[in-house]
Amino acid sequence: MRLALAIAALSTLACASSAMAETWKPYSAVTPKNLQWSYDADYSYLDKQSGRVVVMQAIGKVGATPRMGPSAPGAADGVGSVLALDCKAGDMILVAGYAPSKPLDIPANWRSTAPKKISDDDDKTLQAAVCSNVASLPVK
């Protein structure tokens, strides 16, 4: 009986961890140091209040395990940020950044931050990737 309970508990944990896994989608070119930016498609959503697409991005080493961080913002393998993109105006707000030494802390007043025009090639590529799916994003 104990073995059956142990197997059931392990099966439940395995299913729960796979359901919470992030779907990191690469959007930048691979750098000479084998680094690539990706965004978490499972975290992305349309912010009801601002009308902006909120997206978490992270940088990861291609071929490394784990390839992409973070398993949670502030984890030892995670460096990135949360951005709020205006798909029509072509601007963005840096909501918050994170690193192993800096946990993710999203300020309540991020919507009042002045946006900056998207001009960097990687940011333009992120905008194109994320904004192409706006209709399928959840609204929060």
C-alpha positions in Angstrom: 0.0 0.0 0.0 2.8 2.4 0.8 4.4 1.7 -2.6 1.1 2.6 -4.3 0.8 5.8 -2.3 4.4 6.8 -3.1 3.9 6.1 -6.9 0.7 8.1 -6.8 2.4 11.0 -5.1 5.3 11.0 -7.5 3.0 10.9 -10.5 1.1 13.9 -9.1 4.3 15.8 -8.7 5.5 14.9 -12.2 2.2 16.1 -13.7 2.2 19.3 -11.7 5.7 20.3 -12.6 5.1 19.7 -16.3 1.9 21.8 -16.2 3.8 24.7 -14.7 6.7 24.5 -17.2 7.4 27.7 -19.1 7.3 27.8 -22.9 10.4 29.8 -23.9 10.3 30.9 -27.5 13.6 32.2 -28.9 13.3 35.5 -30.9 16.9 36.9 -31.2 19.8 35.7 -33.3 22.4 33.6 -31.5 25.4 35.7 -30.4 29.0 34.7 -31.0 29.0 33.6 -27.3 26.1 31.3 -28.0 23.5 33.4 -26.1 20.0 34.0 -27.3 17.0 36.0 -26.0 13.7 34.2 -25.6 10.3 35.1 -24.2 8.0 33.1 -22.0 4.8 32.5 -24.1 3.0 31.1 -21.0 3.6 34.3 -19.0 2.6 36.7 -21.8 -0.8 38.4 -21.5 -2.7 41.5 -22.6 -3.0 44.0 -19.7 -6.6 45.0 -19.5 -5.9 48.3 -17.8 -3.1 49.6 -20.1 -3.8 47.7 -23.3 -0.2 46.6 -23.4 1.2 43.1 -24.0 3.2 42.1 -20.8 5.9 39.6 -21.6 8.8 38.1 -19.6 12.1 37.7 -21.5 15.3 36.0 -20.5 18.7 35.3 -22.0 20.0 31.7 -22.2 22.9 29.8 -23.5 22.1 27.6 -26.5 22.9 24.0 -25.8 23.2 24.4 -22.0 21.0 22.6 -19.5 19.0 24.3 -18.3 19.0 26.2 -21.6 16.8 29.0 -20.5 16.2 30.6 -17.2 14.6 31.3 -15.0 12.8 28.5 -13.5 11.6 31.3 -11.4 12.7 35.0 -11.5 15.7 35.4 -9.3 16.7 31.7 -9.7 20.4 31.0 -10.3 19.8 30.4 -14.0 17.7 33.5 -14.7 18.6 36.9 -16.1 16.0 38.9 -17.9 13.1 41.4 -17.5 9.4 41.9 -17.8 8.3 44.4 -20.5 5.0 46.0 -21.4 4.7 46.5 -25.2 2.3 48.8 -27.0 1.9 46.9 -30.3 0.3 49.9 -32.2 2.5 52.7 -30.9 5.7 50.8 -31.1 6.9 51.6 -27.6 7.6 49.7 -24.4 7.9 50.1 -20.6 10.5 48.2 -18.7 8.3 46.8 -15.9 11.1 45.1 -13.9 14.4 43.3 -14.3 15.6 40.2 -12.5 18.9 38.3 -11.9 20.1 35.7 -9.4 21.0 38.6 -7.1 17.8 40.5 -7.7 14.4 38.9 -7.4 11.6 40.0 -9.7 9.7 42.9 -8.0 7.0 44.4 -10.1 6.0 47.8 -8.9 2.3 48.6 -8.6 2.7 51.8 -10.5 4.5 50.5 -13.6 1.7 51.7 -15.9 2.6 55.3 -15.1 6.2 54.9 -16.3 7.0 56.8 -19.4 7.4 54.4 -22.4 10.4 54.4 -24.7 10.3 54.0 -28.4 11.3 50.5 -29.6 14.4 51.0 -31.6 16.8 48.1 -30.8 16.7 45.3 -33.4 16.1 42.6 -30.7 13.3 44.6 -29.2 11.7 45.0 -32.7 12.0 41.3 -33.2 10.4 40.6 -29.8 7.6 43.0 -30.7 6.9 41.3 -34.0 6.9 37.9 -32.3 4.6 38.8 -29.4 2.3 41.2 -31.2 1.5 38.7 -33.9 -0.4 36.6 -31.3 -2.3 39.4 -29.4 -5.7 37.9 -30.2 -4.8 34.6 -28.6 -3.3 36.1 -25.4 -5.2 36.0 -22.1 -6.5 39.3 -20.8 -5.6 40.1 -17.2 
